Amino acid sequence: MTSQMLTDAFSSISDGLYRIAFHLLESDADARDSVQDLFIKLWGQKDTLDSVVNFQAYCTTLMKNLCIDRIRKDSRTSCLEIDDRDIDTSVESVERNYESRERLSIVMDAISRLPARQQTVVRMYVLEEKSYDEISKETGMSNLTLRVLLSNARKSLRKTLDETY
């Protein structure tokens, strides 16, 4: 993949990647850093990116993994920097936060197991909050096809999540 192709492809999906990172990291600065880290990582791999079938899905998975790594790294280092005044001792608060992140991780994992077309539609519709018309223009699929793919993806996700819980 040429430098210009990578820059163009990444620019078209960077807003969606930022939203994913912000949702996972809950910080504007960390989300922006993660998007930049992802671009740097892709830049180093640009010669091998031609073999990637679905660039957007590939980048989304990499973004999710980068955010999880950042969360893990921050949790290790922040333990050393915590002041007693900063600790929310509410057990319920800690449990809710942990459960939310765990559920998100499970949902993202379930999405990554969907067929490629379903993944694309779910990511664009749910994570990027695009309309059927916008998705249709970008993918070339009809609105009816998009609705069927989204419906099938929801059924698969429901089944997967019911088995998990």
N, C-alpha and C positions, 0 to 999 in steps of 0.2 A: 504494500500500500504506500503510495507516495505521501509526502508531507502534507501537500494541499488536500488530498483526499481524506487523510486522517483528520486534519483540522476542520474540514467541512462536515464530515460525518459526526465528529464529536460535538461541534457547535450546535448541530441540529438536535442533539439529545441532552445537552448539558443542563438545561433547565429541569428536565425530569430527573436527572441524576442528582441535582442539588436537592430537589424535594425529597427524594428517598433518603439522602444523607441527613437532611435536616430532621426528618421524621425519626430516624434512628438515633441521631446524636443530640437532638434537641438544642442545638447551638448553631447560630448563623456562621460564626467564624470557623468552627470545626467542620461544618458542612462545606463551606467554600474551600477550606484546606483539603478536604477529602476529594473534592472534584478536581482540584489542581494536582493532587497526588496521583489520581487515576490517569489524568492526561499525561503526566510525566511517565507513568508506568507504561501506558500505551505507546508513547513516543519511543521508548526503548525497544518495544516489540513491533514497531511499524512494519518491519520487513517480513514478519511472520503472520500478520493480520489478514492477509489475503485468504488464508484457509478458514477464517471464521465465517460461518454460514449466516448467523444472525448477529450482527454487530451490536445492536441495541440490547438484546438479551445478554450477550457476553459482557457488555459494559455494566449492565444492571447487576449481574452476579458479582462482578469484580467490585462494584461500589458497595454492595451489601457486605462482602467479605472484608473490604478495607475498613468499613465502619465498625464491624464486629471486632476486628483487630485493634482499632483505635479505642473502643470501649474497654476491651480487655487490658490494653496497655495503660489507659487512664485509671482503671480500677486498681491496678497494681501500684502505680506511683502515687495515686491520691490517698492511699491508705497511710502513707508517710506524712502527708501534708494536712491531714484533717485536724482541725481544732475542735475541742469539745463543744464549743458554742455552735459549730456548723452541723452537728449531728442531729438529725431528726430521730428522736428515740421512739417515735411511734412505730410499733411493730406493724400495724396495719398499713402505714405508708410504705414501709420497706417492702412488705409482701406485695402490695399493689404494683409497685414499680417493677419488682422482679417478675411478677406474673405477666405484666404488660409486655415487657421485653421478651420473655419466653414465648408468649403467644405470637408476637410479631415474628420472631425467628421461625416458629413452626409454620406460620402462614407463608412467609417468604420461601421457605424450603418447599412447601407444598406447591406454590406457584412455579418454582423452578423445575418441578417434575412434570408439569403439564406439557402437552405437545407444543411445538414452537409457535404455531399460529395462535393457539389459545393463550399462551404466555404473552405474546405480543399484544393481543386485544385486551387482556386483563391489565397489563402494565399501563397501556395507553389510557384505558377507560378509568381504571381505579386509581392508579398511582399518579398519572399525569393529568387526570381529570379532563380528558379530551372528549368532545362530543362524537357521536357516531359519524357525523359528516366530516369532521376533522380526521378521524381515523380512516374513514373511507378514502379520503383524498390522499393520505399518506401511504396507505397499503394497497389501494386499488381494489379492495373488496367491497361488495355491495353492503348496504345497511342490513339487509336480511341475513347475509352470511355472518356479519359481525354479531348480530343478535343471537344467532344459533351458536356461534363459537363461544360467546360470553355465557350463554345459558349452559352449554355443556361444561365449560370451565367451572362455573359455579357449582354444578352438580358434583363434579369430580372433587373440587375443594371441600364441599360439604361432607362428602363420603370420607375423604382423607382425614379431615378434622374430627369427624365423629368417631373414627377409629382411634385417633390420638387421645381424645378426651373420653 
